[in-house]
C-alpha cells in the first residue's frame, strides 16, 4: 500500500444495482435467449469500480431468498410490490457468478436485506480505520453516511452516479444522515409500503425533525407541536411512527462473521471473466479486460494464414485466380468502396476467398485491374457467390454495369433468419456468435487495428473479413437446415436482394420547390399557434419544454394530471390526448407538436437528403432488421410519411414521378383478416370472405345486434377497431382507451368477437401453447419468432427442441443426445428455452 494512502472498502448492494440495470438497459439476450441486460449493466459497474476506485476490499451483498425481520414486524411491508420479472430473476445467478469471477466475496444473511449487511460491514470497516464507499441505487443507504462513509448513488441506470458525503445529504434533505430514518418514519415510504404518519408529507417531516432533532424527542414533547391537527395525528399514530422507524432503519449489527483483513481484493480471474463474457456475448466488455497471454485464445482461427494473404497485382495473376474460382465453383466476395453510401461509392479494392484460409487481396487500379476483369466469375450462373450484406456488393457492381448473378449466399441474412430479434448483424458479431472468432476492429481514436499477432494493416483486416465469411457459410447453412429455413432463404430473402438494391439505386424524385414552399407555410401556422397558446396560457413560455409545460398546465391552469413521472406530471401525447377535452390549449399544443415535427422531419430535412448527382432521395431498405420479416426504411425513413392528416398529405405530394410516368399506390384489401381466416380456418370468417361480405359490417352486426343493413359508419369503425385489436392481442383496457368506452363494455366486445369467431380463439390458444412447448412460433413461410416464456410452474426453465425434455444448456443438450439418453435428466442451474434471437444491420 502506498504510504499515506488510506485503505478503502467498497460495499455493493447487489440487488439494488441489478434491479436498476434491468429497468435502465434495453432488453437484450444471448443466442440461446438468456436475458442479460441486467447482468450487463451490473458488470459495467463492477468494471468501473475496480478500474476507478481500486479498492483494498470489495464486497457484494445480496438479499437472501427468505422473508426478513421487517416482514415479521409488519405483514404489509413491501406487500404492494409486483413480483420480480422472470427475465430479471433468471439473471440473479449470473450476477453472483460474475461477482465470484471478480474474486469478491458474496454476502447474504437470512432474515436481513442486502442493505442491512452493507450497513453492518460499513460500521465494521470504519471501526478498523477504512474509508468506506457504498454503491447502491437505494436512497435508504444515505442514513449510513458519516465522516468515513460515503454513498455512490446511481441516478440513471448504472451509468450516471452521485457521491454523497455528509454535506451533500444535508444539501438534499436539510437533515443530517442520522435523521433520515426519523424523517421517513413520519412521511412514510410508498416504495416499501412503510405507513408513516397520515397527513405528514415531506416538508412537514423535515420541519418537525429539524425542530425536535429526532422522532423520539418529537413524540416525547408532542404537546409542543403547535398545529393541533398534526399533534393529534402524532398522538394517534405514535406506535405506527415507531414501527415505521424500525422498518426504515438499516440494521448495523447483522451477524456477519467475516475478517476484513483477510478479504484483501485480488485481481479478477481474467480467464473466467472472458469465458463468462463470451458465453453471455458481452463483446464490448471483452475489449475492456486487460491483456494477458490467454486474451486472444478465441481470436481468428487461422491468423497466420490470413497474415499470408496473396495480393493480386497483375492481370496474369488475376487470370490464375479466376481459373481457381471456376474450379472451386464458389467464392467469397467482399468489395471495399470509398466512404459514402453505396449509391455514390466507388470500388477501391476486392477481397476474395476460395477456401478457408485461402484469401486473395485485389487492389483495383494496379496494373490496370478493374471490376470488369472480375465480370466472368461474378456474372457466371454456375458459380456461387458468398458474402456479408451482398446488397452493398450488388449496388457497387451495378454502377459498373456488372450483375451479381444467382446463386448467392448472404451470411448476414442467414444469421438474421436464425435469430431475427437482435439489434444488428455486423460481421464481427456473427463471427463471434457462430464461429467463436473475434475479429479485430479499428480503434476509434487511433485507427490502429490490433490483431492476434500485433498490429494489422487495413488490407489484413479486409482479408480476414472475407475469410471469416467463408468459414461462416457452412455453419449457418447447417443451422438454416436445422430450423427449416432454407426455403425462406433461397426463395424469398436472396431473390429480394437485387430487387431492393435496384430500388435504392433508382431512388425517388422529390419536388424541392414544393418542400421549401411547404416549410414556409408550416412556419406561419406554427407562429400563429404559438400566439394562440400564449394567449390561452396567459404567459409566454417554451412550448417544447416539458418542465415549463407542466407548470402552465398543472399549476397555472390547474388541469388534472393524468400520469406521474420522475420529473413531475407527464405531458406526453397520450396524456395530453386524455386532457384535450378539459381545455382548448391542450389541442393547440398537440397541433403545435405535430406541425413542428412535420416541418423539422420532412419539410426542412428532405431537401438536404437529395443526392446532388442524381437529384433524388435514396433511402436504405433494410431487409434484416425487423423481427417479423417486414422491410424497414432509413436515412430517411420513407415508410413513415404521414397520410391521415391534411398537412401530412401535403408532404406526400413532394414525392413525384418524372414527366411521362406515374406513381402507383396499391394495397391489399383486409389482408391481415384474410390471412387470419386462412390460418384459423374459422368457418364464419371463411364464409364471409368466400361470399365477399364486408367483414367489418359482419362483425358490427353481431357486436351491436342489428341487421347488416342497419350498420352505420360509426358502428363499422368500432367493429374494424375490434377486428384488428383482438387479433393483435389488445386487452379490454387498451380497447376501452382506443374506442373511448368503459372497460366492461370493451370486455364484452372481445367476448362477443370470440363467440362469433370461435376458430380464432382456438387458433390463438393453440399458438400460445405451441410457443410454450417449443419456444417459438412460425409464419406460413417458416419464419420463426422465438419466445422467452419459461415453464416455472413446473420448476423447469427450458424445453429442448430436439426431444421436448427440460434441459437448456446447449452443451448439455448435445451431450444428452449424442449419448442417446432418453431418460428425463435434471435441468441445469442456468436454464432457458433452446431459442435464438438475432440481428441484422449495415456493414
N, C-alpha and C positions, 0 to 999 in steps of 0.2 A: 504494500500500500504506500502511495506517495506520502511523504512527510507533510503533515499539516492538513491532509485531505480527510474530511470527516467521512465515516462509514455510512453507507446508505442502504436501507431496506426498502424494496419496492413490493407493496402488497396489492394484489389484483383481486377484485370482486369478479370472479369468472362468470357467474350467472348474469350479472348486470351487463358486462361487456358483450357477451354472446347475444343477449336479448336486444341490445341496442344495434348491434351489427346486423341482426336478422331483419329488422324493420328499416334499417337505413340503406342496406345494399339491395340492388335489384336481384331478382331471383335468378340463380344460375345453378347448374348441376353438372355432374360428370357424365361421361358417355353412358354409364350404367344407371343414370338418373338419380344418383345420390345428391340431394340438395347440399350445397356447400357455401352459400352466400354468407351465413353467419360465421362459420369457422374461418372463412377467408378474411372477413373484417377483423375477427378476433386475432388471427395470426399476424395481420398487418400491424396491429397494436403491439403484440409481443415483440416483433422485429424492431419496431420503432423504440420501444422501451429499452431493449437490450443495446441497441446502437447508441441512443442518445443519453440514457441515464447511467449506463454502465454500473448496475447495482452490485453491491457486495453480497446481498442476499435477495433472491427473488422467490416469492411465494404466491400461489394462486389458490383462492378459496372458492368452493362450490357449495351450493345448497345440498344437504343430504336428502335422499328420497324418502322423507317422512315428515309428519306434521311437527311443528315446533311448540315450544312452551307458550308462544303467543296464541296459537290456536286453542290450546287448553285453557288459557286465561280468558279468551274472547272467541266464542264459536264463530262469529261473523268476520273474523279477521281475514282480509283478502277474499271474502266469500263471493264477491261480485265479479272477480276476475275471470276472464274467459280461459278455458283450458289452453295449455301450451299447444301451439300448432304442431301437427305431426312433422312438418318439414323442419321445424326448429328442434323438436325433441330428438329426431334422428341424428342431429349434429352434435349433441352434447357429448356422446362417447368420443367423437372425433376431436373435440376440443380438449378433452382430458388426454387423449393420445398425443396431441400436439404439445401440450404443456410438458408431458413426460419427455418428449424428444428435445425440448428446450432445457432439459435437466433441471426443472424447477419442481419442488415438492407440491403435491396437490393436497389441500387440507379440507376436510369436511367433518362435521360433528353432528351426530343425530340429535335432534331436538333444538338445534340452533340454525340460524340463517348464515349465509356466507358473510354478511357484513358484521355479524357478531364475532365470527372467527377473525375477520380482518381487524376489528376493534381490539380484540384481545391481543393479537400479535403486535399491533401498533404500540400498545402500552408496554408489552414486554420488551420490544425493541428500544423504545426511548429510555426505559429503565436501565438498559445496557449501553446507553450513550450512542445509539444510532440515530441518524436522521431518517425520517420515515416519509415515503411518498405513497399515498393510497390512490389507486387508479380505479375509477368506477363511473357509472352513469347515474348513480343514486345520490340525490341531494342529502339524504339522511346522514351520509358519511361526514358532512361538514361539521357535525357536532363533535367529531374527534379531533378537529384542528386545534393545535396549540403551538408553542414556540418550536417544537421539534417535529411536529406532524403537519404535513400539507396534503391537500387533496387535488389530484388531477381529474377534472370532471369533463367527460365527453359531452359536447353540446350539439354536434351534428353527426350522428352515427359514431364513428370512431376516428374520423379524420381531423376534426377540429376539437381542441381542448382548451380549458381554462384551469389554471392552477390557483387554488385558494389557500392563502395563509390567513392569519387572524384578521389582518386589516381588510382583506378582500371580503371575508364573511361579514364583517361589520358594515362595510360599504353596501353590501347587497341587502342585508336584512335589518340593519340598525340594531343588531343584537350581537352579543358575544357567542362564540360557538357553543359554549357550555349551556346557553339559554335556549338553544333551538328545540330541544325536546320539550321544554316547558311551553314554548310558543306553539308547537304542533299539538300539545295536549289541549290547548284552548281552541285553536281553529280547526283541528281535525285534519285528516288526510284522506281524501276520496280515493286516491290510488291504492291505499292499503286498507280502506274501509275503517279507518280509525275515527270514532264518532266525534271527539272533541266536545265543545260546549255549544249548544244550539244558540244561534244569534250572535256569536262572536266570530268575526272574519279576520282577515289578515291584519288590517290596520289596527283594529281594536286589540288583537292579541299582542302585537308588537308594543302598543302603548302601555298595556297592563303589565307586561313582563319588564319593560324598561322602568316603570314606576315602582313596582314591588320587588323586582330582582329575580323572583322565581315563582313557580306555581305554589310551592309550599307556603311562602310568605303571603301570597295573594289570598289563598284560602284561609290562612290564619287571621289575616286582617281584612276579611271580606267586607266588614261593616264600613271600611274606609272608602270603598268604591262608591263614587258619588252618584252614578246613574242607577236608579232603583231597578230598572229592567235588567241590567247586566248583573247587579248584585243578586237579584232573585234567581237569575239563570245559574250563577256560580254556586249558590247555596243548594239549589235543587239538583245540580249536576256535579257536585263535588266528587262523588265516588267515580262517576264516569270520566271526569277530568283526570283523576289519579290513575285510573285504568289506562286512559289514553296515553299518559306519560310513560307508563310501563311498556306499553306496546311500541311507543315511538323511540324509546331509549335503546341505543346499541349496547349490548352486554359486553363488558370488557374483562370478564373473568371466566370465560369458557374453558372447560378442562381440556387444554391442548398441550400434550406433552411433546415438545419439540425444542431442541437446543439450537438457538440461532448460530452459535459459534461453529456448529458442525454443519451448517447449511450454506457455507460459502458458495457463491454461484460459480459454476463451471461453464465452460463454453458449451453451446448446444451440440447435440450429436448430429453433425452435418450430414453424415451418410444416411442416418434415419430420416432427418428432415427432408432430404432430397427424395427419398423413397415415398414419403407421405405426400410431398408436393406433387410428385409425378402421378401418384395414384389419384390424388384429388384434382389434378390438372391445373395446378397453380403455376402457370407458365411464367407470368411476370414476376412472381415471388422467387422462382428458381434463380433468376438473374441477380437477386439481392443477396444471395448467400455468398460468403467469402470463398475465394478459390481454395481448392485443395486437390490432392492428387486424384481423387475419385470424381471430381465435379463433372468431367466430360465423359463419364463412362457410358452414357446412353446417347452420346452425340453421334454424328454422322457415321453410319455403319461401315463405310469404305472410304474414310477420309484420305487415305494415302492414294487411292485410285482417283478420287476427284482432284487431288492436287496434281495428278499426272494427266489431266485432260489434254486432248490434242487440239491444237489451233490449226484451222484450215486457212491457209493464206494464198493458195494458188488455185487456178481453175482445174489444174491437173489433179491436185489433191481432192478438190471438191467432186470431181467425177468418180474418184475411188470411193468417196463417202456415199454418193448416190447409188453406186452399184451395191455397196454393203447394205443400204436401206432396202433395195429391191430384193436382195437375198433374204433379209430378215422378215420382210413382209409387213413390218410395222416400225414405227419410231416415235420417240417423244420429241415434241416441238415446243420451244419457248422463244418468243421474239421480244426483244427489248427495244422500246421506242423512245423517242425524245420526250422530254417532260410535256405533259398536257393530255387532254382527252384523246382517245384513240381516233376520233374523227379528224384530229389535226396532227397527231403524232406521226413521225417518220421513223421507219425501222433503222436501228443503229447496228445491232448485231443479233445473231441467232445462236441458240444452243440446241444441240440435237443429241439424243441418246438412242442407241440401237439395242443395247443390253445393259443390265445393271452394272454400274461401274465403268461403262464404256461411253465416254462423253466427248463430243466434238464442239469446239467453240469457233463460230464463223463470224469474224468481224467484217461487216459489209463495207464495200468501197476499196478494200485492199486487193490489189491486182485485178480490179475491175469486177469483183464478185458482187452480184446484186440478188435481190429476192427472186427475180425472174429466173435465175440459174437453178433455183430450187423447185420451179414450177413442175417439172416432170414427176417428182415424187409427191408433191403436195396435192396435185390435181388427179393423181392416179387412183381410180376407184378400187384397185386391188390392194392398195397399201393402206394400213390402218394408222391413223394419226392420234396421238395421245397428248394431253396437256392439262393445264390448270387454268380455268377461265378461258376456254378456247374462243369465246366471243371476241376477246381482245385480238387474238391472232387473226381471226376471220376478218375483222374490220381493217387491220393493218394490211393484210394481203389484198383485200378488196380494193383498196386505194391504188394498188399496183396492178389491178386487173387480174388477180390470181384468185381462183376459187378453192376454198378448203373443202375437198370432197369427202363424202362418207366412204367407208365407215370411220367413225371417230369416237374417242372416249375422253370425257372430261372428269378428272378426279374431284374437282370442286362440286360438280353436280351429283356425282356418285355419293360423296360424303354428305351432301345436303339431303338426298333421298333417304339415306340410312338414318340420319339424325337431323330432322327438319326444324327443331325448335331452338337451336343455338344461335348466337348473335352474328358470328362471322366465320367463314370457312377459309381463312387465309392459309396459304400453303404450309407455313411453319406450324400452324395449329393441327392441320390434317396429318402432317408428318409425325408430330409428337403423339397424337391421339392413336394412330393406327399402326405406326411402324416403330415407335419409340425412338425416333430420330429427331434430335434437336438442332434445327438449322440456325446458324448464327444470323444476326441481323445487325445492320449498321448502327453504331452508337449515335443517338440523335444530336449529341453535342460535338463530337469529334469526327463523326463519319467513319471511324475505324470499324473494321469487321474482324472480330476475334473468333477464329476457328479453333478446332481441337488441337492444332499443332502450331498455334501462333496467329499472327495477323494474316488475314486473307485479302486478296485483291477482289475488285468488283467482278472480274471475269471468273474467279474461282467460285464465288457465291452463285453467280449465274449458272455455271456448270453444275454446281451441287444441286441447285433447284430442279433442273431437268432430270438429274439422276434420281432424285427423290421421287419425282413424278413417276418415273418408270418403275421404281420399286413399289409404289403405292398401287399401281394398276391391278396386279393380281390379287392383292389383299382386299381391295374394295370390290372387285368383281366377285370374289367369293362371298363377301357379305351381302351384296345385292342378290346373289343366287339364294343364299340362306334365308333372306327375308322376302323372297318372291318379288323383287323389284326390277328384274331385268326388262320386262315388257315396258314398264313405265319409263325406264332409262332409254331403251332403244327406240320405242315408238312415239314417245312424247317429248322427253327432255332434249335429247340430242338433235332430233329434226327441228326443234324450235330455235336452236342456237343461230343458224343463219338467218332465220326469219327476223328475230329480234335485232340482230346486227344490221340487217338491211334497213330496218325501221329507224334505228339510231343514226345510221349514216345519212339517211334521207332527211331526217329532221322534219320540222313543221314550220310553215311560213307564218309570220306574225306581222300584224299591222302596227308598226311602231307609232305612226302618227295618231292612230286611234287611242293607243295606250296613253300617250302623252296628253291627249285631249281629255281622256277619262280621269287622269291624275288631277288635272286642274278642276274638273267638275267635283271630284271627291273632296278635294281640298276646300272648296267653297262650302259644300254640305257639312263637312266636319267643323268648320269655323262657325256655321250657323248653329249647329248642335251644341257646341261649346257655350255659346252665348245663352242658349235656352237653358242649358244645365246650370250655368252660373246664376241665372235669374231665379230658377226654381230652388236652388240651394241657398240663395241669399248671400253668396260669397264666391269668390274665385278660388280655385284650388287645382291641384294636379289630378286630373281625372284618371290618369294612368297609375296613380299611386294607391295601392290597396289600403295603406295606413290612413291617408287623407280621406279616402272614400269611406272608410269605416267611421271616421269622425263625423263626416257630413250626414251619412245615412242613419247611424245608430245613436249618435249623441245629439247632433244639431236638429235633425228631423224626427228623431225618436222612433224610427221604424223597428219592427220586431226582428231580432236576429234569428236566422234560420239554422246556422251551423257554427259551432265554435272551433277555432283553430288555436295553435300555439301562440300566434301573434294577435289574437283578437277574434272578431267575428268574420266569417267567410264572406267574400264578395265575388266568388266565382260565378260562372254563368248559370249554373244550376240553382244556386241560392238566389241570385237576382231574378231568375225567371219566376221563382215562387213569390218573391216580393213585388213583382211588377204590378199586380192589381192594387197594391197598397198606396202607391204614389206615382205620379206621372214621371218623375225624374228617373225612375228605375228603367223604364222602357227607353228613355232617351240615352241613358248610359249604355244599355245593351246595343242600341243602334250605333252609337259613337264607337264602341269597341269593334263592331262588325266593319264599319267603314274604314277605320284606321288600319285594321288588319288587311282588308282588301287592297287598300292603297299601298301599304308597305310591301305586302307579299306578292302582289301581282302588278298593279298599275305602274309602280316605280321600279320593281325588281326585274320584271320580264324583259324590258328593253335592254338592260345591262347584260342579259344572258344570250342575246342574239349573236351568233357567230359572225364575225366580220367577213370571213371568207365566203360563207355560204348564204349569209343573210337569213338564216333560220335558227330555231332553237333545237338543240339536240339533247333530249333527255336521256338518262340511263334507265333501261328497262331491266330490272333486277329479277332474274329467274330463280335465284336460290336464296331468298330472304324469308318469305312468309312461311309459316308452319303448314298452312293449308295447301300450298302449291300455286296460289294465285300470283300474278305478276305484281311487282311494285315499281314505282317510278320515282326517280330522284334527280336532283340537280338539273332542272327543277322537277317538283312533283306535279306532273300534268294529269294525274288521276284525281286530283283534289280541287279542281277548278269548280267553284260553286255554281249551282244552277237553280236552286229553289227560290232565290230572291231576284228581284228585278236588276239590281246592280250586279249580281253575280252573272246573270245572263248577258249583261253588257260587256263584262270581261271576256266571256266566251266568244264574243264577236271579233275579238282581236286575232283569233286563230283562223286563218284564211287559206283558201286553195289558190294556186296560180291561175292566171287567166286561162279560161277554157276548160278548167277542171272543177270538180265538186268535192266537198267533204260530205261523206255519207255516215249517218248515225244509225245504228241498228241495235236492237235489244230483244232478248228472248221474252216471251210472254209468260209470266209467272213460273220461271224456270225452277226456282227452288221448290215450289209446291209440286211441280210435275215430277221432279226427282224424288220428293218425299213419297208421292203416290207409287212410284216405281219400287223404291226400296222397302216401303212398309207394306205394300200390297193391300192397303186398306180398301175394302170393297166400295165404300161411298166415294172416296177420292177418285178411284179408277173409273167408276161410273160417271161421275161429274165431268171429268176431263174427256172421257170417251164420248159423252153426249154434248161436248163443247159448251158446258154451262159456265157461267161466271162464278168461280169458286168463292169469291168474296161475298157475293149475293147469297149463294147457297149457305155459307156459314152464318151470315147475318140473319137469314130467315129462321135458322134454328136457335140462335142466341136470343133473338127478340120475339120468337114465337109468332111470326107473321108470315103470310104467303110471300113468295119471292117477288111478286109484282108490287108489293107494298113496301119493299125495302128502299128507303131513301138514301141520298148521298152520305148523310152523317152516319146512318147505320152501317152502310158499306165501308166507310172509312174505319169505324171502330172494329168491324169484323176483319178487315185487312190487317189492322194492327194485331189483333188476336191471332190470326193465322200465322204471322211471322214471329210474334212474341213467343208463342208456345213451342214452335219447332226449334227455336234457339234458346229455350230453357229459361225464359224470363219468369221471375217469381210473381206472385199475386201483388206484392208490394210494388215491384217495378212496373207492372201493368197498370196498377192504380195511378201511379205517377204519370205514366205515359198518356193515359186516357182522361185523367182528372176525375176519377171516380173513387168511391170508397173501396178499401182493400177487400171487404167481404164480397162486394159485387164483382171485383176482378177475379176473386177466387171462384165465384160461381161461373163466370165466363170460361175459365180454364177447365172446370169440371164439366161444363156443358160441351166444350170442344171435344174432350176425350170421349164423352158419351156418343157424340156424333161420329167421331172417327176413332173407334177402338183399336184399329190396326196401328195407328200412330203411337198410342200408349204402349202397346205390346212391343213395337219396334224399339221405342226409347228404352223400355225396361230391359229388353234383351241386349241392346247395345251397351248399357251400363254394366250388366252382369258380365258380358264378354270382356269389357275393359278391365273389370276387377280380376277376372281369371287370367287373361293373357298379358295384361299390361299395356295394351294398345287397341286402337280401333283403326279400321281400314276404309278407304274410299272405294268406289266402284272399280277404279283402276289399280287398286292395291296400295295407294299411298297411305303411309301409316302416321298416326299421331299417337305418341306414347304417353302413358298415364303415370302419375305419381301416387295413385291410390295404394294404400297399404292395408293388409289384412290383419290389423291389430286386434280385432275382436277374437281372432283365433290364437293370438300370441305369436303370430308369424309375421315376417317382414318382407317376404318376396315369393314370387312364383316363377319357376323355371319354365321357359317357353318350350324346352325340349321334352320334359316329362311331366310338367304341371305339378312338380313337387316343390316343397317350400325350402329352397336353398338359393342364395342370391349371388354370392361372390363368384365372379367369372371363373377363377381358377378352381374353386371348389366344385362348380358345375362341371368343368372339363374333366377333373379327376374322377368325379362321380360317374360320368357317362363312359369314360374310357375304361373304367373298371367294370362296367356292366352291372353296377349295383342297382337293383330295382327296389331295394328296401327304403323305407322312409328314413331320412337322416336328419339329425338335429340341425336347425338353422344356425349359420354363423352369427357371431355377435354383431356384425355390421351388415344388415340386410337391406335389400331393396328389390324392386322388380328387375328382371332382366330386360330393361327397356333402355332406349337410347334417346338422346337428343342431339341436335347438331346445328350446323351453321352454314352460312354462305356469305359471300361478300366480294368486293372488288379486289383486284390483285394488290 
